Amino acid sequence: MFLARIAPALLGALMVLAVLSALVLAAGKPLGASFQIILQGATGYPRGEAFGPLDAWDAVLHDMTLLVLTGLAVAVALQAGLFNIGAAGQLLVGALVAAWVGAQVGIPAPLHLPAALAAGALAGALWAFPPAWLKTHRGAHEVISTIMFNYIALYLTHWLVTARLKDPAGDAPQTAPIAEAARLGMLHEAFLQASWGLAIAVLVALGLWLVLYRTVWGYEMRATGANRDAADAAGAPTARRMTEAMLLSGALAGLAGAVEVCGVQHRFFEGFPAEYGFDGIAVALLAGNHPALMLLSAYLMSALRSGAYHLHAETGAPKEIAVVVQAVLILYVAAVYLRKRRIEG
Amino acid sequence: MGGILDAELFGTAIRQATPLILAALGGLLSERVGVVNIGLEGKILMGAFAAALGTLLSGSLWVGLACALLVGLTLALLHAVATQEWRTDHIVSGVAINLLALGLSTYLFRQLIVPREEAGESSVVPTFGAVLLGGLENLPLLNVLVKDQSWLTLFALGLPFVLLVLLTRTRWGLRVYAVGNDSQKARMMGVPVKRLRYLGVLLSGALAGMAGAFLVLAATGQFRENMSAGRGFIALAALIFGRWHPLGAAGAALGFGFFEALQMRLQGQPVFGVQLPTDLLLMLPYLLTVIALMGLLGRMKPPSDLGN
């Protein structure tokens, strides 16, 4: 029984290794040495300075912080049966608003950081609202509308950061730096060079675990996702729960953007890394949408990215190896674990 | 404003619209048989890469085009097998295909084309030239529509009409309609649902691959990383804006192409002394699609059996 349960996971791991090996070999790199470098990048051991100020382990923790949050964003929506492809756009909007609030003067110092983070989450939630409304009131597929809102966010934030909210000091398309009081500190200066954002992400994951699996609200949300008609028949307010799930999802993606601004970048700029929003899809699917497993899933995905990046830095092999592996992983997980139950002749 | 709306602008608009029309019609063929296809973007990108590589290696544009179609078909086959045999969620499969295409095309580009460039060889391929219509292209209206356009553009402009006839006047078209509306009922009536779905998804892949080929073999002559740049998603928007109708989808694609051309023209050019933000123009197709989804432009009804 146990073996049967973990057999698909083992097979998946083997397949990932096979794809990874094939890509490394096709890039003309020796397999053994390459895997050593990938492992170094994935675990940060032995420590090196391959990333300038950030070494490999710090890069893993940084990616993990964002991927836990965007993974949770995608997962919360999926638990209610909604596919939020719009985490990237919600992250952008959240980041920009957090940067704007963070740079305001006149906010009392102890409130500045919470205000910036909350504003980012709120902005992400607001950005997720129209797709939720279109879904529940107009029946428009949320995938289509969230894709549209991704692009609207992309162009809107680009316009704002190049024209309206640009830092007047300098020509670069970026906002003014946020106040010291609005910044997230490091967990530990010496051996945990990740911002407090990581702690926030872990706490949010554990909190969501409780809410989704230990409250009526969470139960109704999951019931809606499992079978909306049945949940309706049982009296759950499904449209409401779907809207709430989407808002929560947007808030989490917005929070990811805010954490990146307050913890790492300290401003919004042209080309802000929105792709973490898309990577959240893979993280959520790999974790089976479970909030606690999101920590493991986000760690694995970050390790894969950092490992591939490390290999790229050391040998010049294309770092897109990580993207290909991620794609194969999504397909595998979807085909093995997320099959539709459907009767067909 | 006088110097802006000229024939050249419309020519650019139609060139910009060509890959959108091809991909939107591809999306239509897939969604009309009930298979959601958000993987258009990846197929365009992989098609563009295959077109460039095939042409570079063989020296023939036609081989490049064939490679693009083949790659589009292969990715489409993956989507068809994933959704029809493995019962994977259509969206998840589409997301995975987009990622796969982004990763693979960039990886292969760095492995196969960049080294050529570094060795001093050109990575620029010839492009399909303008089609001459024996003087017809100088007639009014036609001089705006088809002058100095490659055959791929002419093909894209004619295709919606061909598809309209095929979809409404043939046995295949009626069966597609039946599958898209109620696949269970269609199956009971003896319609080969699975075969029609495979065909629709494969045709969609070929058209998206052709859209990618256009980017390299007609528009730019060169592959660049992530050069599809969201066109697959604009095509999806055009498909919805055009209400899953061949002429509607192509019309919307032309409109969106016009915004792109206008945006390129207005870059840094004031209109009536006002600098128009080009970002807002680029945003317009997506905004219009959202407005359409709100139901402000009449009822939007996708094929009812979509996604099952």
Interface residues (C-beta under 8 A of the other chain):
Chain A: L23 A26 A27 F83 I85 P130 L134 R138 A140 H141 V143 I144 S145 I147 M148 F149 Y151 I152 Y155 L156 H158 W159 T162 A163 F278 I281 A282 L285 P318 E320 I321 A322 V323 V324 V325 Q326 A327 V328 I330 L331 A334 A335 L338 R339 K340 R342 E344 G345
Chain B: V36 I38 L78 A82 W86 R87 T88 D89 I91 V92 S93 V95 A96 I97 L99 L100 L102 G103 L104 T106 Y107 R110 Q111 R187 G230 F233 L236 A237 I240 P277 D279 L280 L282 M283 Y286 L287 T289 V290 L293 M294 G295 M300 P302 L306 G307 N308
